[in-house]
Amino acid sequence: MSRGWRGAGKAVVLAAIMIGLVPYLWMFLTSFKSRVDALSDTPRWVFSPTLAHYPEVFLRKDYLPLVWNSVIIAVGSTTLSLLIGVPAAYAFARLSFKGKEDLFFFFLTTRMAPAISVVVPMFVLFNKLGLADTRSAVILAHSTFNLSLVVWMMRGFFADIPAEIDEAAMLDGHTRAGAFVRVILPLAAPGVAATAVLCFILSWNEFLYAFILAAFESRTLTVGIPGLVTPHGTLWGQVAAVAVVATVPILVFTALVQRHLVRGLTFGAVKG
Amino acid sequence: MSHRSLPRRLYRLVARAGTVLADRGMGPAFLLPAVILLFIILVGPFFYTIFLSFTDLSYSTPGHDGNFVGLTNYRRLVTDDPVFWHSVATTLRFVAASVSIEMVLGFGLALVLASQAHRPRAVMPLLLVPMMLAPVAVGLLWKLVLQGEFGMVAYYLRKIGLVADDTSLLGDASLALPTMVLVDVWQWTPFVTLVALAGLLGLPRAPFEAAMMDGAGRVRIFFDITLPLMRPLLAMVLLLRTIDAFKEFDKVFLMTGGGPGISTELLSIYVYRVNFRNWDLGYGAVCAFMIYLVVLILCKLFYAALGQAGGGKST
């Protein structure tokens, strides 16, 4: 391959990275800018940073509970989806029964279900059940996509483990359920961990369900963002600070599951 | 044969029988909780939506629990709601534009990365950042950099003459939708790149080596070998992106709220407005139901594409 060609390729990749990172970097910088620097009509890349926005928005404006809500909802939905989804995935990977693929397709549709359609009846039902503005409501709603993510991803991970291992464990006197818990699950632990992190990310980033079902007491960080954007006089330093806190943990988590990202996002079709 | 082997065989036989019996119960025990949960959170609400669509439930009249009104809502949707059909058209334009640009750019970038023989995946973590951010945060950061008076990107776009001095990308009715498309492209092109690159690196080497031996050029190899081999995977990515773009809400809601006017009012935003601004839940249920049907059809296509992309290697 010619040197010029390769140089052009490098330039393209570099440009793509810059286009992806610079706007985000700008928001990151804005969270440390004084109002004058943030509103300057020529972009200021160099400025004297201030840490004032973080305590201002998280302590004085009381955004700290939103972080807590986000954590509880993401952990709750992840736990619920794993507890219920992992055994189901194992059953899909190992058993054959009538209508298996139809049931599997049903799980796919739940992952794809449009939030705006599901949230309308949920909103009415949760109001009737007294679940309006509770974290439980959002945890249940987030299971619509997380449960099927677990089933799809873990089916693939279980399928990667040879069925002979189950059989050997059962010959040693385990029941199938026992073989699953004591032998297969430990082998699939890295897959479970990767799936858990992906569930956490999806729930943490989700906006629409949380916005409709819990707009006040139980609102999450993502739901808190639009409230700070006003037609006039948006305090950009503070909104940026909230957005940074809402996104940095996710970037760290992403680094952890990098290897499994492709599989998680393509329903196991591509192993990556 | 020693005398010890008989009890041992007996033990094995009993254990085996026990296992078979336990197996019988295992399928339902493992699957039922998941199925039940889905019925509670999804199937129930789905049928409740259909039920609501035949009522005139509205939270704007307190104490009114909704009467049965037959097909009134459906008639209104078909004959008397130009705004709904406008949002359908807006959504189709948004989906067609953003998904096609993402596919071309994303696959192109994957090809470039794959041709950089030295560790093509190494830069993926940096490229991935936009798609991992919460869509609301993406909307926010683009609203920030596109602000007319002080937005960083708006400033440089004016500087290089791409945008006139007095245009606001978010405030101009003819520019707002293309801007939404570009933001979606910014966020989701890395996804196409990520999956396409995984596909490219997993292609069998033999056909390429054979073509090189025959002296085929780079372009021939791309159209005759790479593209046909990648087609199932690309079809799957295309459908996945189509479904997600069709449901887009967060970024547009934050950046324009559907405006100016209704120029960026996607279906999901229209449905939001009917249900949660006008509190017209009976009619809103019809609109919600329509979105559901479209996604269900796309889902069926996706499942077929998935079977092909998986190449039968799924369990």
Interface residues (C-beta under 8 A of the other chain):
Chain A: M1 R6 G9 K10 V12 V13 A16 I17 I19 G20 L21 P23 Y24 W26 M27 T30 A38 L39 S40 D41 T42 P43 L80 I84 G85 P87 A88 Y90 A91 F92 A93 L95 F97 L103 F105 F106 F107 L108 T109 T110 M112 A113 P114 A115 I116 S117 V118 V120 P121 M122 F123 V124 L125 L140 A141 S143 T144 L147 V151 R155 G156 A159 M170 L171 G173 H174 T175 R176 A177 I201 W204 N205 E206 F207 L208 I212 T222 I225 P226 V229 W236 V239 A240 A243 A246 T247 I250 L251 T254 A255 Q258 L261 V262 L265 T266 F267 G268 A269 V270 K271 G272
Chain B: R12 A15 G18 T19 A22 D23 M26 G27 A29 F30 L31 P33 A34 V35 L37 L38 I40 I41 L42 G44 P45 F46 Y48 T49 L52 L57 L109 V112 L113 S115 Q116 A117 V123 M124 P125 L126 L127 L128 V129 P130 M132 L133 A134 P135 V136 A137 L140 L141 W142 K143 L144 V145 E149 F150 M152 V153 Y155 Y156 W186 P190 F191 L194 V195 A198 G199 G202 L233 M236 V237 L240 I243 F246 K247 F249 D250 F253 L254 L267 S268 V271 Y272 N275 F276 L281 G284 A285 A288 F289 I291 Y292 V295 L296 L298 C299 K300 F302 Y303 L306 A309 G310 S314 T315
